[in-house]
Each structure stands twice: as C-alpha cells, then as structure tokens.
Amino acid sequence: MDEEQALRIIDEELEAALAGVAAPPHFAEAVRRRVRVGRVSPLPEILDSIGWAAVLAIIFALLLWLAPMAQSPWWLVGLGSAVLIPALYVGWRWGGEPTE
C-alpha cells in the first residue's frame, strides 16, 4: 500500500465517521470574534523589493559588461529605471488584503 492509497482510505473513513457532524450556525461568527487579525507587516514586501533589486542589478551589471555602448547618459538612466521599476512593482504589493 502506497502513501496516496493510505491517505485515500483515511479520508474515506473520516468522511464516513463524521458524516452527521455539523457545527452550530453561530460557530463561524464566534470564531471570527475571538481571532484577532493583526496588521500585516510591510517587511516581506520590503525584503522582496531588495531581492528583486539585487537580481535586476546583477542583470544590469551584466548588460553593462556585455554591451559597453553606454556613450549616452540617458541609456544608463533608462536601464537603471528598467531595473528599479520592476523591482518595486514585483516586490512591493500595494494595499494587499491578507488571505484567510
């Protein structure tokens, strides 16, 4: 008997044993009152931004090394913004709701 088959058997036995069990109607509301949803920390988004900025900075450095045609300063500004904007967009999720 493999793991998937064992889990399927356990699942069927639990469904059969708990088929008639139902929570009272006010149970979900009582749980929501007791569970405190704290404010989500912005630290993961900040760390994501730093990580993506690092990845894109490496790409930026490789492009500068592989394509040394940066005679115009605007080329560097455009490439720098191409690194910074996606890092902020991907790393920082503005106003995201916490998942349940």
Summary of the structure (lengths in Angstrom):
residues: 100
radius of gyration: 25.8
end to end distance: 35.1
largest distance: 75.8
contacts: 178
relative contact order: 0.11
helix: 66%
strand: 0%
